[in-house]
Amino acid sequence: MGISRRSIVGSSLAEAFSEPLLFQNALTGARDNAFAVLRYDAFLKRVGSEPMPVHVIITWTEPVEEIVVEMVPLEQQTRQDREERLAQQAQTNKELIRNLAHEIKNPLGGIRGAAQLLEMEIESPDLTEYTQVIIHEADRLQSLVDRLLAPHRRPHMVTDVNIHEVCERVRSLILAEFPKGLRVVRDYDTSIPEFRGDHEQLIQTVLNIAHNACQALVERVVAGDACITFRTRVLRQVTFGKQRYRLALELHVIDNGPGVPDSIKDRIFYPLVSGREGGSGLGLTLAQTFVQQHHGLIEVDSMPGRTDFKILIPLP
């Protein structure tokens, strides 16, 4: 609030609110047993700054007959709600993918086998072409199913990970694919310690995000002003996934592309949802799965001209 402890102790709590009368009425209602718990949104005054939006919870406690006033910053509450939603979404996606993949896989083998047997009985080359289409499409679907199941099959290979080695590997890969018109900016905090994690999974995670950014930057690559930024920072005393961590890695992958289309913003981590023609819609789903296996999460903030994917992973 920008006020020293000495200044605030002994002052009226109601006067700390932009609408003190609303708070006083809530306290009166609590004393009169008008309710057990009251919740409402309010603004706390801050010296030299904009008022802070808070969620106020007023509770009458028994048998001590005291009033407990809790004030939760709305930004924190919104963030926690969003993180819960992402975690539930990822778990739902995982179950959906596994069930769907297994349901598809079983009949696929039968379709492919039947097409092969049919091909052996057919003498006409023109008709053989049709069985080859069936076999080819069955193989393509099998490949998609294997990609869906890949993160759930492969064991978690834990080693010491240097996040900047991961970023440098991804940087070299995308610059090999886009040698002209794309600039990769490195903004690293070299004090970030190594941590235990799956090196290959983290490379795949950052590569999936960066590659999506490159695909969105195609027009800017042609114009010669495409830019992707890798930024690493250490967060201290941070809460995500309903847990408090002393230290956490914050890795940003930022591009200057057109932004995520509004039509898929809320579904961007869903499987088979893609913002471009011909996209599989699996890259971000797998990235979120891999990061969650490291007890972290991925958030996205996007607008035309700037899209920021933020990876959060706890540090030891």
N, C-alpha and C positions, 0 to 999 in steps of 0.2 A: 504493500500500500504506500510505500515511500514515507512512512512515519516511524520515528524511533520508538523503542519500547518505553522509554521514559515519558515521551509525549502522550502515548496512547493509554497507558495504565491509569485507571481512575476516570477516564473520559466516558461520555455517553456512547454506548454502542450504536444506538439509533442514529446518532449524528454522523456515523460513518457511512450511512446509506444515502443515496440520492433522494429517496423518499422515506424519511424517518417515520412519518405517521403510519405508513403501511406496516413497518416493523413493530411499532408500538402496539398497533391493533392486534397483530399476530401474538405478541406476548400476552396481551390482555386475554385473548381467546384461550391461550394455553393455561393461564392461571385459573380461568373460569371453567376449565374442563370442557370447553366447547369442542375439542377434538383431541385425539391421541397424538397424531402427527400431522403437521402442516408443511406443505412444500410450495414454494413459489420462486419465480425468477426476479432478481433485483440487480442493482448496480452499486458497487462499493466505490466511494470517492478515493482518488489517488492524487497525491501532491505532484503537481507538474506533469500530469499524464491524464489520458482519457480514463473515464470510469471503467472499472473491471466488471464484466458480467459474471454473476455468480448464481448458483442454484442454492437457495436457502432451505434448510430442513430444521423445523422447530419441533422438539419432542418433549412432552411432559413425562417425567420419570417418577415411578413409584417404587418403593415406599418413601424414598428420601424427599419427594416433592420438590424436585428441582427442574429447571428448564434447560435443556441442552440445545444450543444453537450451532448447527454445522453450516459451513459455507464452502461449496465446491465450485472452483472455477469452471465455467461452462465449456471453455475450450478443452479442458481435461476430460470432462464428462463426455463431450462429443467425440473426443479421440478414443476414449475407452469403448464407447458404443460402437464406433467404426471398427476398432480392432476385434471386438467380439463378433461383429458381423462377418469380418474377413475370415476369422478362424472357423466359424460355423460353416461359412461358404466353402472353405477349402476342404473341410471334413466331408461335407455333402458331395463335393466334386469327386473326392477320392473314392467314396463308396459307389457313386454313380459310374465312374470310369471303370472301376474293377468289375462291377456287376455287368455293365454293358459290354465290356471287352470279352468277358467269358461267355456271355450269351451269343455274341457274334462269332467267336472263335470256333465253337463246336460245329455249327452248320456249315461254316466256310470250308472246313476240311472235307465234308461230305460233298459239297458242290464241286470243289476242285477235283476230287477223286472221280465223281460221276462224269465230269467233262473229259477227263483223261481216258476213261473206259469207253465213252462214246466216240472219242476221236479214233480209237483203235478199230472201231467197227465201221467207220465211215470211209468210203473210197473216194468220194468227190472232194477235190482240193478246195472248192468253193465253200463247202460245208465245214471243212476243217478250219477254215478261217474263223468261223463263228465259235467253235470250241476253244480256239486260241484266245479269243476275246474274253470268254468266260474264265479261262485259266489265268489270264493276265490280270483281270479285274479282281479275281479272288486273291491273287498274290498281293495286289495293291492294298486291298482291305486288310490282309494279314499283316502287312508292314505297318499299317496305321494302328492296328490292335497291339502289335508289339511295342510301338512307341507309347501308346497309352499305358501299357503295363510296365514299361521299363523302370520308372522310378520306384515302383513297389516291389520289383523283383531283385534289383541290385542291392547287395549289402552296403551299409553305411561304412565307408572306408575312412576312418578317422586318423588324421596326421596333424602335424603342426602346420598352420596356414599363415602365410604372409599375404595380406589382402592386396598389397601393391604388386606382388608377383602375379596374382590373379588378374589385376587390371592391365598389367603390361602384356600379358599373354593375349588377352582379349583385344587390346589395342593393336597388336601386331597382326592378328587375324583379320580384323575389319579393314585395316589399312592395306592389307594384301588384296582384299576383295575390291576396295575402293581407293586405288592409289592416287587418284586425282580428284580435286574438288571437295575433299573432305578433310577437315582439320580436327584433330583430337587434342583437347586441352587437358593437362594433368594438374590437378590442384590437390596435392597429397599432404596429409598430416603424417610426417614420418615418425612421430612418437607412438603411433598405434602399435601395440604389442602383437606378437603372434598369438594365435588362439587355436584350439583344437577343433578341427572340422574336416569335411570331405572336400579335398582340393579340387577334384574333377567336377563334383556337383556345383561348386561355387563358380568355377570357370564357365560351366554350361549355363548357370543362372545369369551371370553378367553378360555372356555372349548372346543369349536369347534376347535380353533387353536391348543391348547395343545393336544387334542385327535388326530388330524391329525398328529402332530409331533410324538406322541407315536406309531401310526400305521406305520409311516415311519422308526421308530427306532427298529422295531421288531428284526432284526438281531443283533443289538447292545445290546438289552435287553437280548437276549440269551447269548451273549458274556459277559454281565455284566458290560459294560462301556457306557450305554446309559445315556445321560444327557440333561436335559431341564433347561434353565435359565429364571427366571422371573426378569426383570430389570426395575425399574421405575426411571424416572428423570423428573425434571421440565425444560421446555424450556422457554426462555424469549425473548420477541419481535420476535415472529415467525409468518410467513405468510403461510397459507395454505387455500385451498378452496377460493382463491382470496380475502381473508380477513386477516387483521393484528390482532394478539392477543398479549396482554401483557404477559400472562402466558398460558402455555399449558402442559398437561400431555403427557409424552412419555413413553409408556409401550412396552417393547420388550419381545417377546417369542422366545427364541433362542434354536435350537436343533443341535446336532452333527450328524444328519442323512445324507443320500446320496444326499439331495438337491431336488429341484423341477425339474422334467423332462423338458428338453428344449422344448419338443413338446407342453407343456401346460403352459409354463411360462407366455405368454402374455394373456392367457385366464383363469387364475387360479381362478378369481372371477366370471366367467360366471356360470350360473346355469347348473347343470347336467354335469359339467366337473370334472372328478376325476382322480387322479394319481395312484389309486390302484384298483385292481380287486374287484368288488362288492361294491365300494363306490357310495354313492348317488349323490355326487357332489353338495350338498346343503349347507354344513357346512360353507364354506368360503363366499358363497353368502349371507347367513343369517347374518354372522358376519359383513360383510361390510354394509349391510342394517342397522343393529342395531347401528353401530358406526356412520353412517351418520345421523341417527336420533338424535345423540348427537352432530351434527355439526362437526364431525371429519372425519377421514379417516384411512384406513389401507394400509400400503405399505409393500412390501416384497423384500428382498435381499437374493438371494440364490446361493450357490455354493456347490460342493461336500464337505461334512464335516461340513457345517455351513449354516443353514437357519434361517433368522431373520425376523419375522413378527413384524412390528412396528405399534402400535396403537397410534394415535394422537387425543386428545380431548381437547378443550379449557377449561381453568380453570377460575373461577371468579377473 
